[in-house]
Amino acid sequence: AKVMRETCYEVLEAVGKKDDPLFKLAMELERIALQDPYFVEKKLYPNVDFYSGITLSAIGIPTNMFTVIFALARTVGW
C-alpha cells in the first residue's frame, strides 16, 4: 500500500487532478483515518485498493471496471 500510495500521488500530480474535489475528499479521508485514535490503536491503514481506486479513477478507468482490474492483479497470487 505504501508503494501504491506514492504512485497514486504521482499520478494525481501528473494528470493534474490533485485539486479535483473527489480526490481532495479521498485524501481528507486518508488523513482522518491515519490520525483517528481507533485506527491508530488497531494499526489500521488505507489498503492498496483505496489508492489503486483513486489512481484508476484519475486516469479515466470507468468504476465498473475496478473489480475486474483488482481481481486481475490478484490472479498471480491465486
HTML snippet that shows the backbone in 3Dmol.js (N, CA, C, O; Angstrom):
<script src="https://3Dmol.org/build/3Dmol-min.js"></script>
<div id="view" style="width:600px;height:400px;position:relative"></div>
<script>
const pdb = `
ATOM      1  N   ALA A   1       0.825  -1.194   0.000  1.00  0.00           N
ATOM      2  CA  ALA A   1       0.000   0.000   0.000  1.00  0.00           C
ATOM      3  C   ALA A   1       0.872   1.263   0.000  1.00  0.00           C
ATOM      4  O   ALA A   1       0.497   2.280  -0.582  1.00  0.00           O
ATOM      5  N   LYS A   2       2.044   1.188   0.661  1.00  0.00           N
ATOM      6  CA  LYS A   2       2.924   2.362   0.680  1.00  0.00           C
ATOM      7  C   LYS A   2       3.404   2.722  -0.720  1.00  0.00           C
ATOM      8  O   LYS A   2       3.454   3.898  -1.080  1.00  0.00           O
ATOM      9  N   VAL A   3       3.756   1.715  -1.506  1.00  0.00           N
ATOM     10  CA  VAL A   3       4.213   1.955  -2.882  1.00  0.00           C
ATOM     11  C   VAL A   3       3.062   2.492  -3.717  1.00  0.00           C
ATOM     12  O   VAL A   3       3.240   3.432  -4.492  1.00  0.00           O
ATOM     13  N   MET A   4       1.877   1.897  -3.562  1.00  0.00           N
ATOM     14  CA  MET A   4       0.712   2.356  -4.329  1.00  0.00           C
ATOM     15  C   MET A   4       0.322   3.763  -3.923  1.00  0.00           C
ATOM     16  O   MET A   4      -0.152   4.536  -4.754  1.00  0.00           O
ATOM     17  N   ARG A   5       0.514   4.111  -2.648  1.00  0.00           N
ATOM     18  CA  ARG A   5       0.226   5.476  -2.187  1.00  0.00           C
ATOM     19  C   ARG A   5       1.095   6.476  -2.934  1.00  0.00           C
ATOM     20  O   ARG A   5       0.606   7.496  -3.420  1.00  0.00           O
ATOM     21  N   GLU A   6       2.380   6.180  -3.021  1.00  0.00           N
ATOM     22  CA  GLU A   6       3.297   7.066  -3.741  1.00  0.00           C
ATOM     23  C   GLU A   6       2.906   7.181  -5.204  1.00  0.00           C
ATOM     24  O   GLU A   6       2.903   8.274  -5.770  1.00  0.00           O
ATOM     25  N   THR A   7       2.576   6.050  -5.814  1.00  0.00           N
ATOM     26  CA  THR A   7       2.155   6.041  -7.213  1.00  0.00           C
ATOM     27  C   THR A   7       0.885   6.870  -7.392  1.00  0.00           C
ATOM     28  O   THR A   7       0.765   7.634  -8.351  1.00  0.00           O
ATOM     29  N   CYS A   8      -0.048   6.717  -6.477  1.00  0.00           N
ATOM     30  CA  CYS A   8      -1.302   7.465  -6.531  1.00  0.00           C
ATOM     31  C   CYS A   8      -1.043   8.969  -6.544  1.00  0.00           C
ATOM     32  O   CYS A   8      -1.593   9.694  -7.374  1.00  0.00           O
ATOM     33  N   TYR A   9      -0.217   9.423  -5.636  1.00  0.00           N
ATOM     34  CA  TYR A   9       0.106  10.848  -5.563  1.00  0.00           C
ATOM     35  C   TYR A   9       0.829  11.314  -6.837  1.00  0.00           C
ATOM     36  O   TYR A   9       0.573  12.413  -7.329  1.00  0.00           O
ATOM     37  N   GLU A  10       1.718  10.489  -7.360  1.00  0.00           N
ATOM     38  CA  GLU A  10       2.431  10.835  -8.601  1.00  0.00           C
ATOM     39  C   GLU A  10       1.464  10.950  -9.769  1.00  0.00           C
ATOM     40  O   GLU A  10       1.565  11.878 -10.571  1.00  0.00           O
ATOM     41  N   VAL A  11       0.527  10.012  -9.867  1.00  0.00           N
ATOM     42  CA  VAL A  11      -0.446  10.034 -10.964  1.00  0.00           C
ATOM     43  C   VAL A  11      -1.355  11.256 -10.843  1.00  0.00           C
ATOM     44  O   VAL A  11      -1.604  11.941 -11.835  1.00  0.00           O
ATOM     45  N   LEU A  12      -1.848  11.532  -9.644  1.00  0.00           N
ATOM     46  CA  LEU A  12      -2.702  12.713  -9.454  1.00  0.00           C
ATOM     47  C   LEU A  12      -1.977  13.987  -9.875  1.00  0.00           C
ATOM     48  O   LEU A  12      -2.572  14.874 -10.488  1.00  0.00           O
ATOM     49  N   GLU A  13      -0.713  14.071  -9.548  1.00  0.00           N
ATOM     50  CA  GLU A  13       0.087  15.235  -9.936  1.00  0.00           C
ATOM     51  C   GLU A  13       0.264  15.274 -11.457  1.00  0.00           C
ATOM     52  O   GLU A  13       0.103  16.324 -12.079  1.00  0.00           O
ATOM     53  N   ALA A  14       0.596  14.129 -12.047  1.00  0.00           N
ATOM     54  CA  ALA A  14       0.880  14.058 -13.479  1.00  0.00           C
ATOM     55  C   ALA A  14      -0.335  14.387 -14.347  1.00  0.00           C
ATOM     56  O   ALA A  14      -0.202  15.027 -15.390  1.00  0.00           O
ATOM     57  N   VAL A  15      -1.515  13.948 -13.916  1.00  0.00           N
ATOM     58  CA  VAL A  15      -2.719  14.196 -14.724  1.00  0.00           C
ATOM     59  C   VAL A  15      -3.430  15.481 -14.314  1.00  0.00           C
ATOM     60  O   VAL A  15      -4.471  15.826 -14.873  1.00  0.00           O
ATOM     61  N   GLY A  16      -2.871  16.181 -13.346  1.00  0.00           N
ATOM     62  CA  GLY A  16      -3.419  17.470 -12.943  1.00  0.00           C
ATOM     63  C   GLY A  16      -4.739  17.382 -12.190  1.00  0.00           C
ATOM     64  O   GLY A  16      -5.561  18.295 -12.271  1.00  0.00           O
ATOM     65  N   LYS A  17      -4.950  16.282 -11.453  1.00  0.00           N
ATOM     66  CA  LYS A  17      -6.210  16.114 -10.734  1.00  0.00           C
ATOM     67  C   LYS A  17      -6.057  16.182  -9.221  1.00  0.00           C
ATOM     68  O   LYS A  17      -6.990  15.846  -8.491  1.00  0.00           O
ATOM     69  N   LYS A  18      -4.905  16.607  -8.747  1.00  0.00           N
ATOM     70  CA  LYS A  18      -4.715  16.630  -7.293  1.00  0.00           C
ATOM     71  C   LYS A  18      -5.644  17.619  -6.604  1.00  0.00           C
ATOM     72  O   LYS A  18      -5.858  17.513  -5.396  1.00  0.00           O
ATOM     73  N   ASP A  19      -6.204  18.580  -7.340  1.00  0.00           N
ATOM     74  CA  ASP A  19      -7.128  19.550  -6.755  1.00  0.00           C
ATOM     75  C   ASP A  19      -8.585  19.245  -7.061  1.00  0.00           C
ATOM     76  O   ASP A  19      -9.468  20.020  -6.691  1.00  0.00           O
ATOM     77  N   ASP A  20      -8.852  18.123  -7.734  1.00  0.00           N
ATOM     78  CA  ASP A  20     -10.220  17.707  -8.028  1.00  0.00           C
ATOM     79  C   ASP A  20     -10.947  17.451  -6.707  1.00  0.00           C
ATOM     80  O   ASP A  20     -10.379  16.813  -5.821  1.00  0.00           O
ATOM     81  N   PRO A  21     -12.196  17.932  -6.545  1.00  0.00           N
ATOM     82  CA  PRO A  21     -12.907  17.768  -5.265  1.00  0.00           C
ATOM     83  C   PRO A  21     -13.024  16.314  -4.799  1.00  0.00           C
ATOM     84  O   PRO A  21     -12.896  16.047  -3.604  1.00  0.00           O
ATOM     85  N   LEU A  22     -13.261  15.385  -5.702  1.00  0.00           N
ATOM     86  CA  LEU A  22     -13.385  13.977  -5.309  1.00  0.00           C
ATOM     87  C   LEU A  22     -12.071  13.448  -4.741  1.00  0.00           C
ATOM     88  O   LEU A  22     -12.062  12.723  -3.746  1.00  0.00           O
ATOM     89  N   PHE A  23     -10.978  13.809  -5.373  1.00  0.00           N
ATOM     90  CA  PHE A  23      -9.675  13.349  -4.903  1.00  0.00           C
ATOM     91  C   PHE A  23      -9.262  14.054  -3.617  1.00  0.00           C
ATOM     92  O   PHE A  23      -8.600  13.463  -2.764  1.00  0.00           O
ATOM     93  N   LYS A  24      -9.651  15.313  -3.481  1.00  0.00           N
ATOM     94  CA  LYS A  24      -9.382  16.013  -2.224  1.00  0.00           C
ATOM     95  C   LYS A  24     -10.141  15.348  -1.080  1.00  0.00           C
ATOM     96  O   LYS A  24      -9.622  15.230   0.030  1.00  0.00           O
ATOM     97  N   LEU A  25     -11.379  14.912  -1.355  1.00  0.00           N
ATOM     98  CA  LEU A  25     -12.160  14.205  -0.349  1.00  0.00           C
ATOM     99  C   LEU A  25     -11.473  12.899   0.045  1.00  0.00           C
ATOM    100  O   LEU A  25     -11.384  12.576   1.230  1.00  0.00           O
ATOM    101  N   ALA A  26     -10.994  12.158  -0.934  1.00  0.00           N
ATOM    102  CA  ALA A  26     -10.298  10.891  -0.651  1.00  0.00           C
ATOM    103  C   ALA A  26      -9.050  11.138   0.190  1.00  0.00           C
ATOM    104  O   ALA A  26      -8.771  10.378   1.117  1.00  0.00           O
ATOM    105  N   MET A  27      -8.308  12.175  -0.115  1.00  0.00           N
ATOM    106  CA  MET A  27      -7.096  12.472   0.645  1.00  0.00           C
ATOM    107  C   MET A  27      -7.436  12.932   2.066  1.00  0.00           C
ATOM    108  O   MET A  27      -6.685  12.669   3.005  1.00  0.00           O
ATOM    109  N   GLU A  28      -8.575  13.621   2.218  1.00  0.00           N
ATOM    110  CA  GLU A  28      -9.011  14.026   3.548  1.00  0.00           C
ATOM    111  C   GLU A  28      -9.427  12.798   4.359  1.00  0.00           C
ATOM    112  O   GLU A  28      -9.131  12.719   5.551  1.00  0.00           O
ATOM    113  N   LEU A  29     -10.103  11.848   3.733  1.00  0.00           N
ATOM    114  CA  LEU A  29     -10.459  10.602   4.409  1.00  0.00           C
ATOM    115  C   LEU A  29      -9.204   9.849   4.849  1.00  0.00           C
ATOM    116  O   LEU A  29      -9.153   9.286   5.942  1.00  0.00           O
ATOM    117  N   GLU A  30      -8.203   9.850   3.987  1.00  0.00           N
ATOM    118  CA  GLU A  30      -6.929   9.208   4.333  1.00  0.00           C
ATOM    119  C   GLU A  30      -6.321   9.888   5.558  1.00  0.00           C
ATOM    120  O   GLU A  30      -5.894   9.216   6.497  1.00  0.00           O
ATOM    121  N   ARG A  31      -6.282  11.204   5.545  1.00  0.00           N
ATOM    122  CA  ARG A  31      -5.693  11.962   6.647  1.00  0.00           C
ATOM    123  C   ARG A  31      -6.423  11.675   7.959  1.00  0.00           C
ATOM    124  O   ARG A  31      -5.793  11.458   8.994  1.00  0.00           O
ATOM    125  N   ILE A  32      -7.747  11.675   7.906  1.00  0.00           N
ATOM    126  CA  ILE A  32      -8.548  11.421   9.107  1.00  0.00           C
ATOM    127  C   ILE A  32      -8.290  10.012   9.628  1.00  0.00           C
ATOM    128  O   ILE A  32      -8.102   9.814  10.829  1.00  0.00           O
ATOM    129  N   ALA A  33      -8.280   9.038   8.728  1.00  0.00           N
ATOM    130  CA  ALA A  33      -8.057   7.645   9.143  1.00  0.00           C
ATOM    131  C   ALA A  33      -6.689   7.469   9.783  1.00  0.00           C
ATOM    132  O   ALA A  33      -6.552   6.737  10.764  1.00  0.00           O
ATOM    133  N   LEU A  34      -5.684   8.129   9.239  1.00  0.00           N
ATOM    134  CA  LEU A  34      -4.327   7.975   9.774  1.00  0.00           C
ATOM    135  C   LEU A  34      -4.145   8.652  11.128  1.00  0.00           C
ATOM    136  O   LEU A  34      -3.194   8.355  11.850  1.00  0.00           O
ATOM    137  N   GLN A  35      -5.064   9.569  11.475  1.00  0.00           N
ATOM    138  CA  GLN A  35      -4.959  10.273  12.754  1.00  0.00           C
ATOM    139  C   GLN A  35      -5.994   9.824  13.784  1.00  0.00           C
ATOM    140  O   GLN A  35      -5.885  10.158  14.964  1.00  0.00           O
ATOM    141  N   ASP A  36      -6.992   9.073  13.340  1.00  0.00           N
ATOM    142  CA  ASP A  36      -8.059   8.642  14.242  1.00  0.00           C
ATOM    143  C   ASP A  36      -7.501   7.686  15.299  1.00  0.00           C
ATOM    144  O   ASP A  36      -6.819   6.721  14.954  1.00  0.00           O
ATOM    145  N   PRO A  37      -7.780   7.940  16.577  1.00  0.00           N
ATOM    146  CA  PRO A  37      -7.232   7.097  17.646  1.00  0.00           C
ATOM    147  C   PRO A  37      -7.578   5.610  17.485  1.00  0.00           C
ATOM    148  O   PRO A  37      -6.735   4.749  17.734  1.00  0.00           O
ATOM    149  N   TYR A  38      -8.802   5.312  17.073  1.00  0.00           N
ATOM    150  CA  TYR A  38      -9.189   3.911  16.889  1.00  0.00           C
ATOM    151  C   TYR A  38      -8.331   3.245  15.823  1.00  0.00           C
ATOM    152  O   TYR A  38      -7.818   2.144  16.026  1.00  0.00           O
ATOM    153  N   PHE A  39      -8.178   3.922  14.681  1.00  0.00           N
ATOM    154  CA  PHE A  39      -7.374   3.374  13.586  1.00  0.00           C
ATOM    155  C   PHE A  39      -5.912   3.226  13.999  1.00  0.00           C
ATOM    156  O   PHE A  39      -5.267   2.230  13.672  1.00  0.00           O
ATOM    157  N   VAL A  40      -5.394   4.214  14.715  1.00  0.00           N
ATOM    158  CA  VAL A  40      -4.002   4.170  15.170  1.00  0.00           C
ATOM    159  C   VAL A  40      -3.814   3.026  16.162  1.00  0.00           C
ATOM    160  O   VAL A  40      -2.852   2.266  16.060  1.00  0.00           O
ATOM    161  N   GLU A  41      -4.730   2.904  17.119  1.00  0.00           N
ATOM    162  CA  GLU A  41      -4.636   1.847  18.128  1.00  0.00           C
ATOM    163  C   GLU A  41      -4.682   0.452  17.506  1.00  0.00           C
ATOM    164  O   GLU A  41      -3.941  -0.444  17.911  1.00  0.00           O
ATOM    165  N   LYS A  42      -5.555   0.282  16.525  1.00  0.00           N
ATOM    166  CA  LYS A  42      -5.715  -1.028  15.875  1.00  0.00           C
ATOM    167  C   LYS A  42      -4.732  -1.235  14.714  1.00  0.00           C
ATOM    168  O   LYS A  42      -4.720  -2.287  14.076  1.00  0.00           O
ATOM    169  N   LYS A  43      -3.909  -0.209  14.455  1.00  0.00           N
ATOM    170  CA  LYS A  43      -2.934  -0.237  13.362  1.00  0.00           C
ATOM    171  C   LYS A  43      -3.616  -0.503  12.020  1.00  0.00           C
ATOM    172  O   LYS A  43      -3.188  -1.351  11.238  1.00  0.00           O
ATOM    173  N   LEU A  44      -4.693   0.250  11.781  1.00  0.00           N
ATOM    174  CA  LEU A  44      -5.430   0.156  10.526  1.00  0.00           C
ATOM    175  C   LEU A  44      -5.004   1.280   9.600  1.00  0.00           C
ATOM    176  O   LEU A  44      -4.879   2.430  10.020  1.00  0.00           O
ATOM    177  N   TYR A  45      -4.786   0.945   8.353  1.00  0.00           N
ATOM    178  CA  TYR A  45      -4.344   1.907   7.359  1.00  0.00           C
ATOM    179  C   TYR A  45      -5.163   1.723   6.081  1.00  0.00           C
ATOM    180  O   TYR A  45      -5.693   0.637   5.846  1.00  0.00           O
ATOM    181  N   PRO A  46      -5.275   2.768   5.248  1.00  0.00           N
ATOM    182  CA  PRO A  46      -5.917   2.575   3.950  1.00  0.00           C
ATOM    183  C   PRO A  46      -5.162   1.487   3.180  1.00  0.00           C
ATOM    184  O   PRO A  46      -3.932   1.448   3.191  1.00  0.00           O
ATOM    185  N   ASN A  47      -5.911   0.607   2.513  1.00  0.00           N
ATOM    186  CA  ASN A  47      -5.260  -0.503   1.826  1.00  0.00           C
ATOM    187  C   ASN A  47      -4.927  -0.161   0.371  1.00  0.00           C
ATOM    188  O   ASN A  47      -5.208   0.940  -0.104  1.00  0.00           O
ATOM    189  N   VAL A  48      -4.333  -1.110  -0.310  1.00  0.00           N
ATOM    190  CA  VAL A  48      -3.889  -0.886  -1.687  1.00  0.00           C
ATOM    191  C   VAL A  48      -5.066  -0.552  -2.602  1.00  0.00           C
ATOM    192  O   VAL A  48      -4.913   0.232  -3.539  1.00  0.00           O
ATOM    193  N   ASP A  49      -6.241  -1.137  -2.343  1.00  0.00           N
ATOM    194  CA  ASP A  49      -7.402  -0.853  -3.190  1.00  0.00           C
ATOM    195  C   ASP A  49      -7.869   0.591  -3.053  1.00  0.00           C
ATOM    196  O   ASP A  49      -8.391   1.163  -4.010  1.00  0.00           O
ATOM    197  N   PHE A  50      -7.690   1.183  -1.887  1.00  0.00           N
ATOM    198  CA  PHE A  50      -8.033   2.595  -1.708  1.00  0.00           C
ATOM    199  C   PHE A  50      -7.217   3.443  -2.678  1.00  0.00           C
ATOM    200  O   PHE A  50      -7.761   4.275  -3.404  1.00  0.00           O
ATOM    201  N   TYR A  51      -5.912   3.220  -2.678  1.00  0.00           N
ATOM    202  CA  TYR A  51      -5.035   4.019  -3.538  1.00  0.00           C
ATOM    203  C   TYR A  51      -5.163   3.647  -5.016  1.00  0.00           C
ATOM    204  O   TYR A  51      -5.118   4.522  -5.881  1.00  0.00           O
ATOM    205  N   SER A  52      -5.322   2.364  -5.309  1.00  0.00           N
ATOM    206  CA  SER A  52      -5.438   1.976  -6.719  1.00  0.00           C
ATOM    207  C   SER A  52      -6.763   2.465  -7.294  1.00  0.00           C
ATOM    208  O   SER A  52      -6.825   2.826  -8.469  1.00  0.00           O
ATOM    209  N   GLY A  53      -7.824   2.483  -6.487  1.00  0.00           N
ATOM    210  CA  GLY A  53      -9.100   3.019  -6.965  1.00  0.00           C
ATOM    211  C   GLY A  53      -8.997   4.489  -7.327  1.00  0.00           C
ATOM    212  O   GLY A  53      -9.521   4.922  -8.353  1.00  0.00           O
ATOM    213  N   ILE A  54      -8.327   5.245  -6.490  1.00  0.00           N
ATOM    214  CA  ILE A  54      -8.118   6.675  -6.775  1.00  0.00           C
ATOM    215  C   ILE A  54      -7.297   6.826  -8.059  1.00  0.00           C
ATOM    216  O   ILE A  54      -7.612   7.653  -8.915  1.00  0.00           O
ATOM    217  N   THR A  55      -6.251   6.024  -8.179  1.00  0.00           N
ATOM    218  CA  THR A  55      -5.379   6.085  -9.350  1.00  0.00           C
ATOM    219  C   THR A  55      -6.138   5.718 -10.619  1.00  0.00           C
ATOM    220  O   THR A  55      -6.040   6.423 -11.623  1.00  0.00           O
ATOM    221  N   LEU A  56      -6.889   4.630 -10.585  1.00  0.00           N
ATOM    222  CA  LEU A  56      -7.654   4.207 -11.756  1.00  0.00           C
ATOM    223  C   LEU A  56      -8.662   5.281 -12.170  1.00  0.00           C
ATOM    224  O   LEU A  56      -8.826   5.564 -13.357  1.00  0.00           O
ATOM    225  N   SER A  57      -9.319   5.862 -11.202  1.00  0.00           N
ATOM    226  CA  SER A  57     -10.274   6.925 -11.499  1.00  0.00           C
ATOM    227  C   SER A  57      -9.581   8.133 -12.123  1.00  0.00           C
ATOM    228  O   SER A  57     -10.099   8.733 -13.065  1.00  0.00           O
ATOM    229  N   ALA A  58      -8.416   8.485 -11.601  1.00  0.00           N
ATOM    230  CA  ALA A  58      -7.677   9.644 -12.112  1.00  0.00           C
ATOM    231  C   ALA A  58      -7.264   9.473 -13.563  1.00  0.00           C
ATOM    232  O   ALA A  58      -7.191  10.450 -14.309  1.00  0.00           O
ATOM    233  N   ILE A  59      -6.991   8.230 -13.971  1.00  0.00           N
ATOM    234  CA  ILE A  59      -6.572   8.019 -15.361  1.00  0.00           C
ATOM    235  C   ILE A  59      -7.745   7.688 -16.282  1.00  0.00           C
ATOM    236  O   ILE A  59      -7.554   7.368 -17.455  1.00  0.00           O
ATOM    237  N   GLY A  60      -8.974   7.771 -15.731  1.00  0.00           N
ATOM    238  CA  GLY A  60     -10.154   7.655 -16.565  1.00  0.00           C
ATOM    239  C   GLY A  60     -10.753   6.267 -16.726  1.00  0.00           C
ATOM    240  O   GLY A  60     -11.580   6.056 -17.613  1.00  0.00           O
ATOM    241  N   ILE A  61     -10.355   5.317 -15.890  1.00  0.00           N
ATOM    242  CA  ILE A  61     -10.925   3.973 -15.962  1.00  0.00           C
ATOM    243  C   ILE A  61     -12.333   4.021 -15.358  1.00  0.00           C
ATOM    244  O   ILE A  61     -12.503   4.539 -14.254  1.00  0.00           O
ATOM    245  N   PRO A  62     -13.345   3.492 -16.057  1.00  0.00           N
ATOM    246  CA  PRO A  62     -14.709   3.501 -15.507  1.00  0.00           C
ATOM    247  C   PRO A  62     -14.790   2.654 -14.229  1.00  0.00           C
ATOM    248  O   PRO A  62     -14.147   1.609 -14.125  1.00  0.00           O
ATOM    249  N   THR A  63     -15.576   3.114 -13.273  1.00  0.00           N
ATOM    250  CA  THR A  63     -15.666   2.416 -11.992  1.00  0.00           C
ATOM    251  C   THR A  63     -16.194   0.989 -12.133  1.00  0.00           C
ATOM    252  O   THR A  63     -15.880   0.137 -11.303  1.00  0.00           O
ATOM    253  N   ASN A  64     -16.988   0.716 -13.165  1.00  0.00           N
ATOM    254  CA  ASN A  64     -17.485  -0.652 -13.325  1.00  0.00           C
ATOM    255  C   ASN A  64     -16.387  -1.622 -13.752  1.00  0.00           C
ATOM    256  O   ASN A  64     -16.626  -2.828 -13.800  1.00  0.00           O
ATOM    257  N   MET A  65     -15.201  -1.132 -14.060  1.00  0.00           N
ATOM    258  CA  MET A  65     -14.063  -1.977 -14.405  1.00  0.00           C
ATOM    259  C   MET A  65     -13.120  -2.212 -13.220  1.00  0.00           C
ATOM    260  O   MET A  65     -12.214  -3.041 -13.310  1.00  0.00           O
ATOM    261  N   PHE A  66     -13.320  -1.497 -12.121  1.00  0.00           N
ATOM    262  CA  PHE A  66     -12.414  -1.605 -10.976  1.00  0.00           C
ATOM    263  C   PHE A  66     -12.319  -3.037 -10.448  1.00  0.00           C
ATOM    264  O   PHE A  66     -11.216  -3.540 -10.233  1.00  0.00           O
ATOM    265  N   THR A  67     -13.454  -3.695 -10.239  1.00  0.00           N
ATOM    266  CA  THR A  67     -13.446  -5.044  -9.678  1.00  0.00           C
ATOM    267  C   THR A  67     -12.664  -5.998 -10.562  1.00  0.00           C
ATOM    268  O   THR A  67     -11.895  -6.824 -10.071  1.00  0.00           O
ATOM    269  N   VAL A  68     -12.862  -5.882 -11.851  1.00  0.00           N
ATOM    270  CA  VAL A  68     -12.139  -6.740 -12.801  1.00  0.00           C
ATOM    271  C   VAL A  68     -10.639  -6.488 -12.711  1.00  0.00           C
ATOM    272  O   VAL A  68      -9.851  -7.433 -12.691  1.00  0.00           O
ATOM    273  N   ILE A  69     -10.249  -5.249 -12.657  1.00  0.00           N
ATOM    274  CA  ILE A  69      -8.820  -4.909 -12.586  1.00  0.00           C
ATOM    275  C   ILE A  69      -8.227  -5.352 -11.252  1.00  0.00           C
ATOM    276  O   ILE A  69      -7.112  -5.871 -11.214  1.00  0.00           O
ATOM    277  N   PHE A  70      -8.967  -5.151 -10.152  1.00  0.00           N
ATOM    278  CA  PHE A  70      -8.479  -5.601  -8.846  1.00  0.00           C
ATOM    279  C   PHE A  70      -8.284  -7.119  -8.855  1.00  0.00           C
ATOM    280  O   PHE A  70      -7.272  -7.619  -8.365  1.00  0.00           O
ATOM    281  N   ALA A  71      -9.252  -7.848  -9.413  1.00  0.00           N
ATOM    282  CA  ALA A  71      -9.155  -9.312  -9.470  1.00  0.00           C
ATOM    283  C   ALA A  71      -8.012  -9.752 -10.373  1.00  0.00           C
ATOM    284  O   ALA A  71      -7.271 -10.676 -10.036  1.00  0.00           O
ATOM    285  N   LEU A  72      -7.868  -9.106 -11.498  1.00  0.00           N
ATOM    286  CA  LEU A  72      -6.798  -9.452 -12.434  1.00  0.00           C
ATOM    287  C   LEU A  72      -5.429  -9.317 -11.764  1.00  0.00           C
ATOM    288  O   LEU A  72      -4.548 -10.156 -11.957  1.00  0.00           O
ATOM    289  N   ALA A  73      -5.264  -8.268 -10.987  1.00  0.00           N
ATOM    290  CA  ALA A  73      -3.981  -8.049 -10.300  1.00  0.00           C
ATOM    291  C   ALA A  73      -3.696  -9.153  -9.290  1.00  0.00           C
ATOM    292  O   ALA A  73      -2.536  -9.433  -8.989  1.00  0.00           O
ATOM    293  N   ARG A  74      -4.738  -9.779  -8.766  1.00  0.00           N
ATOM    294  CA  ARG A  74      -4.560 -10.824  -7.749  1.00  0.00           C
ATOM    295  C   ARG A  74      -4.370 -12.221  -8.347  1.00  0.00           C
ATOM    296  O   ARG A  74      -4.018 -13.150  -7.620  1.00  0.00           O
ATOM    297  N   THR A  75      -4.588 -12.385  -9.621  1.00  0.00           N
ATOM    298  CA  THR A  75      -4.501 -13.715 -10.219  1.00  0.00           C
ATOM    299  C   THR A  75      -3.113 -14.328 -10.074  1.00  0.00           C
ATOM    300  O   THR A  75      -2.983 -15.551 -10.015  1.00  0.00           O
ATOM    301  N   VAL A  76      -2.092 -13.513 -10.016  1.00  0.00           N
ATOM    302  CA  VAL A  76      -0.723 -14.027  -9.840  1.00  0.00           C
ATOM    303  C   VAL A  76      -0.623 -14.774  -8.515  1.00  0.00           C
ATOM    304  O   VAL A  76      -0.022 -15.846  -8.448  1.00  0.00           O
ATOM    305  N   GLY A  77      -1.203 -14.219  -7.480  1.00  0.00           N
ATOM    306  CA  GLY A  77      -1.168 -14.843  -6.163  1.00  0.00           C
ATOM    307  C   GLY A  77      -2.105 -16.029  -6.039  1.00  0.00           C
ATOM    308  O   GLY A  77      -1.856 -16.936  -5.245  1.00  0.00           O
ATOM    309  N   TRP A  78      -3.181 -16.033  -6.815  1.00  0.00           N
ATOM    310  CA  TRP A  78      -4.125 -17.119  -6.739  1.00  0.00           C
ATOM    311  C   TRP A  78      -3.536 -18.361  -7.346  1.00  0.00           C
ATOM    312  O   TRP A  78      -4.191 -19.403  -7.377  1.00  0.00           O
TER     313      TRP A  78
END
`;
const viewer = $3Dmol.createViewer("view");
viewer.addModel(pdb, "pdb");
viewer.setStyle({}, {cartoon: {color: "spectrum"}});
viewer.zoomTo();
viewer.render();
</script>
